[in-house]
Amino acid sequence: CEVTIGERITARRPELRIVTMTNEEISSDSLPVRGYDRCEVLDYWLSTTVGPQNEALYYIVSPKDVVVARPRDEDDHVTWLINHELY
């Protein structure tokens, strides 16, 4: 989505959304991309590769940043619970 400021259209912070084949959203995160307010949809690229431990790695590429994403695992969940003091 875009927000109009005067006559200039400013982009909102990009998000990565994970959906099922039935279009059910199972995860979404805002991406920490510098200069996103000056980017357009076609400025972003998504690439994938397999990491050293056979895990999927996804690269979200913008003109100023590269964000690396990977599937969450149990360790990520435990870390999140500890950080939010939900134990």
Helices and strands as residue ranges (DSSP letters): E 2-5, E 8-11, E 15-19, E 25-30, G 36-38, G 41-43, E 45-50, E 56-61, E 66-69, H 74-83
